[in-house]
């Protein structure tokens, strides 16, 4: 465990679980509100493989870890904010009196909690896909589409909703192919009518160099040269504590929050990818700011 700016004692007004963009943004709001705050983070952000951050004004094209490092330095300029490298294993208690236990056995107390632990992407059993995730296997055209514009691009999907996603990606490239990885679960002609070929062969693996795709290999021995592949991964929460505490989970697997990032459990907030289907650094940052302001507002009104 490493600790920075440790305050004496383990009693805090706010504890933020997760120290990436949403968590650090909330931490900044807490520091500027002069709140005794602890950020606990395990050091494995969801976008750790992604080489560049995009669609985030003033940081477009920067490396994600560099943006986070700059943010952390900004936050730790405020003496009431501390940062601990660890993982939370257990959370109990209620609004105004939460107790958190970490992997190193430390116990911390907090009046308010913010979860900003992100989500875990569930990869299909296709060798090479996970290794290329966030590099040339991508999920969002707004985050990555410009860099692969007009290139040989694929979509890996097989559902009745795929037509709309195909129409979207055609905005960035007309060299587009849809891969279903098996028999199609939708009327193929709906996609071919858009001028996009549909390949139903089973993918055996992805040939890549350091995450950059060369081609897809199929089970029949054939291959398909490609530069980028869109894939919308299924997800699960990195941290089970919100659900164990009774936080409502949406149909999409996210933590349900209101416009102030409050969960269904009093005193518990959630921000970032874990609470929104729109995965972007700019949005996570904004949500962290909102959560921070609202937690401070509740602390003021509690006295």
C-alpha positions in Angstrom: 0.0 0.0 0.0 1.2 3.5 -0.8 -0.3 6.6 0.7 -0.1 10.3 -0.2 -1.2 13.2 1.9 -2.4 10.9 4.7 -4.5 12.6 7.2 -4.2 11.6 10.8 -6.7 8.9 11.7 -9.0 6.9 9.4 -12.1 9.1 9.8 -13.2 11.0 6.7 -16.1 13.2 5.6 -16.0 11.6 2.1 -14.4 8.5 0.7 -14.1 8.1 -3.0 -13.6 4.5 -4.2 -11.9 4.6 -7.6 -9.2 7.2 -8.6 -9.6 7.6 -12.3 -11.3 10.5 -14.1 -14.7 10.5 -12.2 -13.1 9.9 -8.9 -10.3 12.5 -9.3 -12.8 15.1 -10.5 -14.9 14.5 -7.4 -11.8 14.6 -5.3 -11.0 18.0 -6.8 -14.4 19.3 -5.8 -13.9 17.9 -2.3 -10.5 19.6 -1.9 -11.9 22.9 -3.0 -14.8 22.4 -0.6 -12.2 21.9 2.2 -13.6 18.4 3.0 -11.4 15.7 4.6 -11.5 13.2 1.8 -9.8 9.9 0.9 -9.5 8.4 -2.6 -8.9 4.7 -2.7 -7.7 3.2 -6.0 -6.3 -0.1 -7.2 -4.3 1.4 -10.2 -6.0 -0.5 -13.0 -8.2 1.9 -15.0 -10.6 0.5 -17.7 -8.7 2.3 -20.5 -5.2 1.3 -19.5 -4.5 -0.3 -22.9 -5.9 2.7 -24.9 -3.0 4.7 -26.4 -4.7 8.1 -26.7 -7.6 10.0 -25.2 -10.0 11.8 -27.7 -13.0 14.0 -27.6 -11.8 15.6 -24.4 -11.2 19.3 -24.9 -7.6 20.5 -24.1 -6.4 16.9 -23.9 -7.3 15.5 -27.4 -4.7 13.0 -28.3 -3.0 12.8 -24.9 -2.1 9.5 -23.3 -4.8 8.5 -20.8 -2.3 7.7 -18.0 -0.7 11.2 -18.5 -4.1 12.9 -18.2 -4.9 10.9 -15.0 -1.4 11.7 -13.6 -1.9 15.4 -14.2 -5.3 15.2 -12.6 -4.0 13.4 -9.5 -1.3 16.1 -9.1 -4.0 18.8 -9.3 -6.1 17.0 -6.7 -3.3 16.4 -4.2 -2.4 20.1 -4.1 -5.3 20.3 -1.7 -4.2 19.3 1.8 -7.5 17.8 2.9 -7.4 15.2 0.2 -5.5 11.9 0.6 -4.9 9.1 -1.9 -4.3 5.4 -1.0 -3.3 2.6 -3.5 -5.5 -0.3 -2.4 -8.8 -2.1 -3.0 -12.0 -1.9 -1.0 -13.2 -5.4 0.0 -16.2 -4.5 2.2 -18.5 -1.6 2.8 -21.2 -1.4 5.5 -23.1 1.1 7.5 -25.5 3.9 6.5 -25.6 7.5 5.6 -23.3 9.5 7.9 -21.6 6.4 9.3 -20.1 4.1 6.6 -17.2 1.7 7.3 -14.9 0.5 4.6 -12.3 -2.3 4.7 -9.4 -2.6 2.2 -7.3 -5.5 1.1 -4.5 -4.5 3.4 -6.8 -4.8 6.4 -7.3 -1.1 7.1 -10.7 0.2 8.1 -11.9 3.7 7.2 -14.9 5.6 8.2 -16.9 8.1 6.1 -20.1 10.2 6.1 -20.5 10.0 2.3 -19.3 7.5 -0.3 -18.7 7.9 -4.0 -18.2 4.8 -6.1 -16.2 5.5 -9.3 -14.9 2.0 -10.0 -15.8 1.6 -13.6 -16.9 -1.5 -15.4 -15.2 -4.7 -16.6 -15.5 -5.5 -20.3 -16.3 -9.1 -21.0 -14.4 -10.3 -24.0 -15.4 -13.2 -26.3 -13.1 -16.2 -26.5 -11.4 -15.0 -29.6 -7.6 -15.0 -29.2 -6.1 -11.6 -30.0 -9.3 -9.6 -29.3 -8.6 -8.8 -25.7 -5.0 -7.9 -26.5 -6.3 -5.4 -29.2 -9.0 -3.9 -27.0 -8.9 -0.1 -26.9 -6.1 -0.1 -29.6 -7.6 -1.4 -32.8 -10.6 -3.3 -31.4 -12.7 -0.3 -30.4 -16.2 0.4 -29.0 -16.9 4.1 -29.7 -16.7 6.0 -33.0 -16.7 9.3 -31.1 -13.6 8.2 -29.2 -11.7 6.4 -31.9 -13.5 6.8 -35.3 -11.6 9.7 -36.6 -8.3 7.8 -36.3 -9.6 4.9 -38.4 -11.6 7.0 -40.9 -11.7 5.6 -44.4 -9.8 2.5 -43.3 -10.7 -1.1 -43.7 -13.1 -1.5 -40.8 -15.2 -4.3 -39.4 -18.0 -4.6 -36.9 -18.3 -7.7 -34.8 -21.9 -8.0 -33.9 -24.9 -10.3 -34.3 -28.2 -8.9 -33.2 -31.4 -7.4 -34.7 -30.1 -3.9 -33.6 -26.9 -4.1 -35.7 -28.4 -2.3 -38.7 -28.4 1.0 -36.8 -24.8 0.6 -35.7 -23.7 -0.2 -39.3 -25.4 3.0 -40.4 -23.5 5.0 -37.8 -20.1 3.6 -38.6 -20.7 4.3 -42.4 -20.3 8.0 -41.4 -16.5 7.3 -40.8 -15.7 4.8 -43.5 -17.3 3.1 -46.6 -14.8 0.2 -46.3 -17.0 -1.5 -43.8 -17.7 -5.2 -43.3 -20.0 -6.8 -40.7 -18.8 -10.0 -39.0 -21.4 -12.1 -37.2 -19.0 -14.9 -36.1 -21.6 -17.6 -36.9 -25.1 -17.7 -38.5 -26.8 -14.2 -38.6 -29.6 -13.6 -36.0 -31.1 -10.9 -38.2 -32.2 -10.4 -41.9 -28.9 -10.1 -43.7 -30.5 -8.2 -46.5 -31.1 -5.3 -44.2 -27.4 -4.7 -43.9 -26.4 -5.6 -47.5 -28.9 -3.1 -48.7 -26.7 -0.5 -47.1 -23.8 -1.6 -49.3 -22.1 -3.5 -46.5 -21.0 -7.1 -46.8 -21.9 -9.6 -44.1 -19.4 -12.4 -43.3 -20.9 -15.2 -41.2 -17.7 -17.3 -40.9 -16.5 -18.2 -37.4 -13.5 -16.2 -36.3 -10.7 -18.4 -34.9 -8.4 -15.6 -33.9 -7.2 -12.1 -34.6 -3.7 -11.7 -36.0 -2.2 -8.5 -34.6 1.0 -6.7 -33.8 1.0 -5.1 -30.3 -2.8 -4.7 -30.5 -2.9 -3.4 -34.1 -4.9 -5.8 -36.3 -3.4 -7.3 -39.4 -6.2 -9.7 -40.3 -9.0 -11.9 -38.9 -8.4 -15.7 -39.2 -11.5 -17.9 -39.8 -12.1 -21.5 -38.8 -12.1 -22.6 -42.5 -8.5 -21.4 -42.9 -9.3 -18.1 -44.7 -8.5 -14.7 -43.5 -9.6 -11.1 -43.9 -7.3 -8.1 -43.8 -8.5 -5.4 -41.5 -7.3 -2.2 -39.8 -10.0 -1.7 -37.1 -12.8 -3.7 -35.6 -15.8 -2.2 -33.6 -17.1 -4.4 -30.8 -19.6 -3.5 -28.1 -18.6 -5.7 -25.2 -20.9 -6.9 -22.5 -20.0 -5.5 -19.1 -20.1 -6.2 -15.5 -19.4 -4.0 -12.5 -15.8 -4.0 -11.3 -17.0 -3.6 -7.7 -19.8 -5.6 -6.2 -20.2 -3.4 -3.1 -22.8 -1.0 -4.5 -25.1 -3.9 -5.4 -24.4 -5.6 -2.0 -25.4 -2.4 -0.3 -28.7 -2.4 -2.1 -28.0 0.1 -4.9 -30.5 -0.5 -7.8 -28.9 -1.9 -11.0 -30.4 -0.9 -14.3 -31.3 -3.3 -17.2 -28.0 -2.4 -18.8 -26.0 -3.4 -15.7 -25.2 0.1 -14.6 -25.7 1.6 -11.1 -28.9 3.7 -11.2 -28.4 7.3 -10.3 -30.3 10.5 -10.5 -29.2 13.8 -12.1 -27.0 14.5 -9.0 -25.3 11.0 -9.2 -27.1 9.8 -6.1 -27.8 6.1 -6.0 -30.9 4.6 -4.4 -29.0 4.2 -1.1 -28.8 7.5 1.0 -25.3 8.9 1.2 -24.0 6.7 -1.6 -23.1 8.2 -5.0 -21.8 6.7 -8.2 -20.2 8.3 -11.3 -18.3 7.4 -14.5 -18.7 4.3 -16.6 -20.3 2.3 -13.8 -23.3 4.6 -13.8 -23.6 5.6 -17.4 -23.7 3.8 -20.8 -21.9 6.8 -22.4 -18.3 6.0 -21.9 -16.2 9.1 -22.3 -13.5 10.8 -20.2 -15.3 14.2 -20.5 -18.6 12.8 -19.2 -17.0 10.9 -16.4 -15.2 14.0 -15.3 -18.4 16.0 -15.4 -20.2 13.4 -13.4 -17.5 13.4 -10.7 -17.8 17.2 -10.4 -21.6 16.9 -9.9 -21.2 14.2 -7.3 -18.6 16.2 -5.4 -20.8 19.3 -5.3 -23.8 17.4 -4.2 -21.9 15.5 -1.4 -20.6 18.8 -0.1 -24.2 20.2 -0.3 -25.5 17.3 1.8 -22.7 17.7 4.3 -23.5 21.4 4.7 -27.2 20.7 5.3 -26.4 17.9 7.8 -25.2 20.5 10.4 
